[in-house]
């Protein structure tokens, strides 16, 4: 059976030896994942740079389909992607919302889709070798976890090369684990004995020129070589000579004009060059800002911590605070709440600036309201910190800043009101803030924040069922921020609640066009397509959800339901089994399994599944109804009637009442049967119900009433 591989050894030379011993298909690409090279998506972007031109030549439709993914992960290929009417960098810079943490997972799926699309055009299987995975940015760890799960080894064998130890997941909550993916999908290949090789300083008879050449080779490796002689020579070189080598390398890489280098090797060399506090800090700051805008929050936080070390806090507080404040935001966005809190507290003890203390109070409130887990979440503490932030903002000297920050902080208070279920108060706070900004500021001032307020009010309108107002607000937001996919997704949800299902499909489709794979949009669009009678389209969308999110038991349930409607019970059962592997106690999956087995005539197994379903969730009316049908067919009329009693009590559909009437009629309980038939006929003029009623009347000795009914 084919498999991916996990090559493990501490030294690159030993990994190369192990790799050479494997029997592998022809190589698609060999890439280095070390984040020092190009920062986020070092490995994935290198793969696309290598295969992209040929892929776009063979499969030109891959460009439009994956234009967002290509532009965000591999900016060097932007010129090869057709113009889709907007520039990603400009879009991100002017968006009104932060990108969600899960955005990078969507990008990983898009990268996988692109590679799969290219492989479909090739005639033979290939191999992808990724080295230094233990030093990869979290974006590449996520990408590799997705690739290992989704990629068929018979099409592309993935070889992940790491150190001998485990590959650690990034801190904070993660949607996929590289450690779990390696364990589940890759065969380990490790050195049989500890890595060998001499250690220590370079040979003493090396002259200065030879040492300098070895050090230069280490710098040209962008500091990732583990060759002991190169590393030792680098450290033997005088600091000024080392800095000169870094300056030279930074200039050479910058001259290449490749944007991804500005997120990795260029800032690394600049901060180790002759002007770390100047050129170094500027390069690191530029990289931090870019990573923050694109949602690469772990990288942005790491760059911020590096930047803080480059500038002198006492003499250059302003730049130190910029690095720090963005690091606080990015750590929070990455879900690393405890690290955020520690950094906040450090600054709180250092600064007496009212503005900075106001910012810190707000960020602390967001920890308690949003970022801490349930055990540490505390809306009372969040409210207290927000009150402090608001009180400081109201006494700021600059009237423009005073208005903006007061409204901003009260908007944070509105979030707490929402989390505590006080929706009307949240709407009041946001509305008053919008009115105050209109009244006290120029029309163009803080425009993005004003749009953000409208978006927030729309979200609360949805929560309280004011859908028309929510729709109006979202549409206004999208006039300004038309390329943010979540806006289309959210508006699609509102349109669906308003019964405008076809319009919702249009918005979900647009969200998918301007976003990397977005499983929530596929899921919601599938539900709309079911309502519209497009079962084939719904099946494709639910299938896509399962491909992107295989642990989504509800998607598997819905996909199986569509398969049943399309007359494929065996495929439906396979989907149900996949869902139950993830959620063995999922009552709706168990109920559907029972229905499918009943459809296939496997009554005993069906009964067991249905009993398990109602055992886990006694409120499942449909499961009780199917149990009633099975008991009726087995001749257990009283047990069947009891099951239908539960079904009618919980659901009371005409079909359930009709079936209970049939059971009562078969048991000779004609009065009870008549009551159910009458209830059915009061809703629909069903000929079977009418016939059954007549039979009951005749059996009860009232044939005249039967004739009158006719």
ChimeraX attribute file (.defattr): number of C-alpha atoms within 10 A of each C-alpha:
attribute: neighborCount
match mode: 1-to-1
recipient: residues
	/A:1	4
	/A:2	12
	/A:3	16
	/A:4	25
	/A:5	23
	/A:6	22
	/A:7	27
	/A:8	22
	/A:9	24
	/A:10	19
	/A:11	19
	/A:12	18
	/A:13	13
	/A:14	19
	/A:15	23
	/A:16	14
	/A:17	13
	/A:18	18
	/A:19	21
	/A:20	10
	/A:21	9
	/A:22	12
	/A:23	7
	/A:24	17
	/A:25	15
	/A:26	13
	/A:27	13
	/A:28	18
	/A:29	15
	/A:30	16
	/A:31	19
	/A:32	21
	/A:33	30
	/A:34	25
	/A:35	25
	/A:36	22
	/A:37	25
	/A:38	25
	/A:39	29
	/A:40	30
	/A:41	30
	/A:42	26
	/A:43	31
	/A:44	24
	/A:45	26
	/A:46	21
	/A:47	22
	/A:48	21
	/A:49	16
	/A:50	14
	/A:51	17
	/A:52	24
	/A:53	14
	/A:54	13
	/A:55	22
	/A:56	18
	/A:57	13
	/A:58	15
	/A:59	16
	/A:60	15
	/A:61	14
	/A:62	20
	/A:63	23
	/A:64	16
	/A:65	20
	/A:66	21
	/A:67	23
	/A:68	23
	/A:69	24
	/A:70	28
	/A:71	18
	/A:72	22
	/A:73	25
	/A:74	23
	/A:75	18
	/A:76	19
	/A:77	19
	/A:78	18
	/A:79	9
	/A:80	17
	/A:81	20
	/A:82	13
	/A:83	12
	/A:84	13
	/A:85	7
	/A:86	12
	/A:87	13
	/A:88	20
	/A:89	14
	/A:90	9
	/A:91	15
	/A:92	21
	/A:93	14
	/A:94	14
	/A:95	18
	/A:96	21
	/A:97	16
	/A:98	13
	/A:99	19
	/A:100	15
	/A:101	19
	/A:102	13
	/A:103	16
	/A:104	27
	/A:105	23
	/A:106	21
	/A:107	25
	/A:108	26
	/A:109	23
	/A:110	24
	/A:111	25
	/A:112	20
	/A:113	20
	/A:114	23
	/A:115	21
	/A:116	17
	/A:117	17
	/A:118	19
	/A:119	18
	/A:120	14
	/A:121	11
	/A:122	12
	/A:123	8
	/A:124	12
	/A:125	18
	/A:126	19
	/A:127	20
	/A:128	20
	/A:129	22
	/A:130	23
	/A:131	23
	/A:132	21
	/A:133	22
	/A:134	21
	/A:135	19
	/A:136	26
	/A:137	24
	/A:138	24
	/A:139	26
	/A:140	25
	/A:141	29
	/A:142	26
	/A:143	25
	/A:144	26
	/A:145	22
	/A:146	22
	/A:147	22
	/A:148	25
	/A:149	17
	/A:150	17
	/A:151	18
	/A:152	16
	/A:153	20
	/A:154	15
	/A:155	18
	/A:156	26
	/A:157	25
	/A:158	25
	/A:159	25
	/A:160	26
	/A:161	28
	/A:162	25
	/A:163	20
	/A:164	18
	/A:165	10
	/A:166	12
	/A:167	18
	/A:168	13
	/A:169	17
	/A:170	18
	/A:171	13
	/A:172	15
	/A:173	12
	/A:174	16
	/A:175	11
	/A:176	16
	/A:177	19
	/A:178	25
	/A:179	14
	/A:180	13
	/A:181	18
	/A:182	21
	/A:183	13
	/A:184	12
	/A:185	20
	/A:186	22
	/A:187	16
	/A:188	15
	/A:189	20
	/A:190	20
	/A:191	15
	/A:192	8
	/A:193	7
	/A:194	11
	/A:195	13
	/A:196	9
	/A:197	7
	/A:198	7
	/A:199	9
	/A:200	8
	/A:201	14
	/A:202	16
	/A:203	11
	/A:204	6
	/A:205	7
	/A:206	11
	/A:207	9
	/A:208	12
	/A:209	9
	/A:210	12
	/A:211	21
	/A:212	21
	/A:213	14
	/A:214	21
	/A:215	25
	/A:216	23
	/A:217	18
	/A:218	23
	/A:219	23
	/A:220	19
	/A:221	15
	/A:222	20
	/A:223	20
	/A:224	17
	/A:225	16
	/A:226	14
	/A:227	13
	/A:228	17
	/A:229	19
	/A:230	24
	/A:231	20
	/A:232	19
	/A:233	23
	/A:234	24
	/A:235	13
	/A:236	16
	/A:237	17
	/A:238	10
	/A:239	14
	/A:240	11
	/A:241	16
	/A:242	20
	/A:243	21
	/A:244	16
	/A:245	23
	/A:246	26
	/A:247	21
	/A:248	16
	/A:249	22
	/A:250	25
	/A:251	13
	/A:252	12
	/A:253	17
	/A:254	15
	/A:255	9
	/A:256	9
	/A:257	11
	/A:258	15
	/A:259	16
	/A:260	23
	/A:261	22
	/A:262	22
	/A:263	30
	/A:264	24
	/A:265	24
	/A:266	28
	/A:267	31
	/A:268	25
	/A:269	29
	/A:270	26
	/A:271	26
	/A:272	21
	/A:273	25
	/A:274	20
	/A:275	14
	/A:276	22
	/A:277	19
	/A:278	14
	/A:279	18
	/A:280	24
	/A:281	26
	/A:282	18
	/A:283	22
	/A:284	30
	/A:285	24
	/A:286	15
	/A:287	24
	/A:288	29
	/A:289	20
	/A:290	19
	/A:291	21
	/A:292	23
	/A:293	18
	/A:294	20
	/A:295	22
	/A:296	27
	/A:297	29
	/A:298	28
	/A:299	27
	/A:300	32
	/A:301	27
	/A:302	15
	/A:303	28
	/A:304	29
	/A:305	19
	/A:306	19
	/A:307	28
	/A:308	22
	/A:309	15
	/A:310	21
	/A:311	21
	/A:312	14
	/A:313	13
	/A:314	8
	/A:315	9
	/A:316	11
	/A:317	14
	/A:318	13
	/A:319	19
	/A:320	21
	/A:321	17
	/A:322	15
	/A:323	26
	/A:324	20
	/A:325	20
	/A:326	21
	/A:327	30
	/A:328	25
	/A:329	16
	/A:330	26
	/A:331	26
	/A:332	26
	/A:333	23
	/A:334	26
	/A:335	22
	/A:336	20
	/A:337	22
	/A:338	15
	/A:339	16
	/A:340	23
	/A:341	18
	/A:342	12
	/A:343	17
	/A:344	21
	/A:345	13
	/A:346	11
	/A:347	16
	/A:348	17
	/A:349	9
	/A:350	9
	/A:351	12
	/A:352	10
	/A:353	10
	/A:354	14
	/A:355	16
	/A:356	17
	/A:357	20
	/A:358	23
	/A:359	21
	/A:360	23
	/A:361	24
	/A:362	25
	/A:363	25
	/A:364	25
	/A:365	29
	/A:366	25
	/A:367	25
	/A:368	22
	/A:369	25
	/A:370	20
	/A:371	22
	/A:372	18
	/A:373	13
	/A:374	10
	/A:375	6
	/A:376	11
	/A:377	17
	/A:378	17
	/A:379	21
	/A:380	14
	/A:381	16
	/A:382	24
	/A:383	22
	/A:384	16
	/A:385	23
	/A:386	27
	/A:387	20
	/A:388	16
	/A:389	30
	/A:390	23
	/A:391	14
	/A:392	21
	/A:393	25
	/A:394	16
	/A:395	13
	/A:396	16
	/A:397	9
	/A:398	9
	/A:399	13
	/A:400	15
	/A:401	15
	/A:402	17
	/A:403	20
	/A:404	21
	/A:405	21
	/A:406	22
	/A:407	27
	/A:408	21
	/A:409	26
	/A:410	22
	/A:411	25
	/A:412	26
	/A:413	29
	/A:414	25
	/A:415	26
	/A:416	25
	/A:417	19
	/A:418	18
	/A:419	14
	/A:420	13
	/A:421	13
	/A:422	14
	/A:423	20
	/A:424	14
	/A:425	14
	/A:426	26
	/A:427	22
	/A:428	13
	/A:429	20
	/A:430	25
	/A:431	16
	/A:432	15
	/A:433	22
	/A:434	19
	/A:435	12
	/A:436	15
	/A:437	21
	/A:438	14
	/A:439	11
	/A:440	13
	/A:441	15
	/A:442	11
	/A:443	11
	/A:444	9
	/A:445	14
	/A:446	13
	/A:447	14
	/A:448	17
	/A:449	17
	/A:450	24
	/A:451	23
	/A:452	16
	/A:453	22
	/A:454	21
	/A:455	22
	/A:456	20
	/A:457	26
	/A:458	26
	/A:459	22
	/A:460	22
	/A:461	22
	/A:462	18
	/A:463	14
	/A:464	12
	/A:465	13
	/A:466	15
	/A:467	22
	/A:468	16
	/A:469	15
	/A:470	26
	/A:471	22
	/A:472	13
	/A:473	21
	/A:474	24
	/A:475	19
	/A:476	15
	/A:477	21
	/A:478	18
	/A:479	10
	/A:480	15
	/A:481	20
	/A:482	16
	/A:483	23
	/A:484	20
	/A:485	22
	/A:486	20
	/A:487	22
	/A:488	25
	/A:489	26
	/A:490	22
	/A:491	26
	/A:492	29
	/A:493	23
	/A:494	26
	/A:495	21
	/A:496	20
	/A:497	15
	/A:498	15
	/A:499	11
	/A:500	14
	/A:501	20
	/A:502	16
	/A:503	15
	/A:504	26
	/A:505	25
	/A:506	14
	/A:507	23
	/A:508	28
	/A:509	19
	/A:510	18
	/A:511	25
	/A:512	20
	/A:513	19
	/A:514	23
	/A:515	22
	/A:516	26
	/A:517	25
	/A:518	25
	/A:519	22
	/A:520	16
	/A:521	25
	/A:522	27
	/A:523	22
	/A:524	21
	/A:525	28
	/A:526	29
	/A:527	22
	/A:528	25
	/A:529	20
	/A:530	16
	/A:531	13
	/A:532	14
	/A:533	10
	/A:534	13
	/A:535	20
	/A:536	15
	/A:537	17
	/A:538	26
	/A:539	22
	/A:540	14
	/A:541	23
	/A:542	27
	/A:543	22
	/A:544	20
	/A:545	26
	/A:546	23
	/A:547	15
	/A:548	21
	/A:549	15
	/A:550	17
	/A:551	17
	/A:552	17
	/A:553	24
	/A:554	19
	/A:555	27
	/A:556	26
	/A:557	26
	/A:558	25
	/A:559	28
	/A:560	30
	/A:561	23
	/A:562	20
	/A:563	21
	/A:564	19
	/A:565	12
	/A:566	13
	/A:567	11
	/A:568	14
	/A:569	21
	/A:570	15
	/A:571	14
	/A:572	25
	/A:573	23
	/A:574	14
	/A:575	25
	/A:576	28
	/A:577	20
	/A:578	20
	/A:579	25
	/A:580	20
	/A:581	13
	/A:582	13
	/A:583	16
	/A:584	13
	/A:585	16
	/A:586	20
	/A:587	24
	/A:588	22
	/A:589	29
	/A:590	28
	/A:591	29
	/A:592	26
	/A:593	31
	/A:594	28
	/A:595	27
	/A:596	23
	/A:597	21
	/A:598	20
	/A:599	13
	/A:600	12
	/A:601	12
	/A:602	13
	/A:603	20
	/A:604	12
	/A:605	14
	/A:606	25
	/A:607	23
	/A:608	15
	/A:609	23
	/A:610	29
	/A:611	20
	/A:612	19
	/A:613	25
	/A:614	20
	/A:615	13
	/A:616	15
	/A:617	16
	/A:618	16
	/A:619	17
	/A:620	20
	/A:621	24
	/A:622	24
	/A:623	31
	/A:624	28
	/A:625	28
	/A:626	25
	/A:627	31
	/A:628	29
	/A:629	23
	/A:630	22
	/A:631	21
	/A:632	21
	/A:633	13
	/A:634	11
	/A:635	14
	/A:636	15
	/A:637	21
	/A:638	15
	/A:639	16
	/A:640	25
	/A:641	24
	/A:642	17
	/A:643	24
	/A:644	30
	/A:645	20
	/A:646	21
	/A:647	26
	/A:648	21
	/A:649	14
	/A:650	15
	/A:651	18
	/A:652	18
	/A:653	16
	/A:654	20
	/A:655	13
	/A:656	26
	/A:657	26
	/A:658	26
	/A:659	24
	/A:660	29
	/A:661	30
	/A:662	26
	/A:663	28
	/A:664	22
	/A:665	21
	/A:666	15
	/A:667	15
	/A:668	14
	/A:669	15
	/A:670	22
	/A:671	16
	/A:672	16
	/A:673	26
	/A:674	25
	/A:675	15
	/A:676	23
	/A:677	27
	/A:678	17
	/A:679	18
	/A:680	22
	/A:681	18
	/A:682	11
	/A:683	10
	/A:684	11
	/A:685	10
	/A:686	14
	/A:687	10
	/A:688	12
	/A:689	25
	/A:690	19
	/A:691	14
	/A:692	18
	/A:693	27
	/A:694	23
	/A:695	18
	/A:696	27
	/A:697	20
	/A:698	16
	/A:699	13
	/A:700	14
	/A:701	11
	/A:702	13
	/A:703	15
	/A:704	12
	/A:705	13
	/A:706	17
	/A:707	11
	/A:708	8
	/A:709	10
	/A:710	9
